[in-house]
Amino acid sequence: MTTAAVRATNPDDTAGGHRGRLLSGMGSALVEKGYGAVTIADIARHARVSKRTFYEHFADKQECFLAVYAAASDRLLRVVGEAARPEMDWRDQVRTAVHAYLSALQSDPALTRAMLLELPSAGPEALRLRRRGQQDFAALLLERVEQGARQLSPAMATAVIGGLNELVLEAVEDGRADRLTDLSGEATDFVRAALMA
């Protein structure tokens, strides 16, 4: 995320629901104010919990932001992995995976925009988390292309994922986070070309 700025988690997915509500609250606060201006009080207000409850789950807003990003990235990886089923031809896997990725990001354009553009503000740990997400997507790409396309090195898989993410970032910066699936054709062609080169 890769950037993965889909809904981080269902509020009921965690024990008592507080952590999930806090993750959703961070997402709402981020969209409302941007990372630099978000306060613990903002997150708690959106989550409808006390600041004390916030501190039972997170040390600070950065830790909460990183949890939102990690959960979103993990969910996005699952969505893409499920869409690109191993029994499909590799070309169909690429098309399906790219469309699933863009659709998931587009499903919450305000949060996608906020997560992608605010990530550098959250410090070096956030950038390391983004790199880990990209490595996870590169590993999925390597696993799936083994069956049909040319052999791909881990470095090349990372470059392909990085290129795809740059296409998304450019669209988001241009105010097109609500139209990311418009990139499906070009993004699919890019990934297929890299795999066939």
Disulfide bonds with the S-S distance in Angstrom:
none
